[in-house]
């Protein structure tokens, strides 16, 4: 289960990083990934 969670987190982070165009957008993307991690735990 831990490998799956790590793979999902890495995928979400990679997609978020690729989608953002500004520093502010990157911060929002990273925050959303953190929120997803909190929901999983």
N, C-alpha and C positions, 0 to 999 in steps of 0.2 A: 504494500500500500504506500510505503514511503517513497519508493521509486516512481510510482505513478504520480503522486503529489508533486514531487520534484520536477518531473517531466511537464506536467500541466503548468506549474509555476514558471518554468523556463520558457515555455511556449507563449504564455500570456505576456511575459516580460518582453520577449523578442518582438511579438506583434505590436505591443504598445510602443516600444522604442522605435520601431519602423514607421509607425503611424504619426508620431508627433513631429511638428514642424518648428516648435519654439521651445525655449527653456521652460516657460510657464506650462506649456503643454506636456513636456516631459515630467514635470513635477506632478501634474494631475494624473498622468498615466502611472507613475510609480506609486502614487497614493492609492489608486484604484487597485493595483496589484496587492498592496498591503491590506486593503480592505477584503479582498478575496481570500487572502491567506488567513486573516482573522476569522472569516466565516467558516473556513475549513477546519480550523482548530476548535 
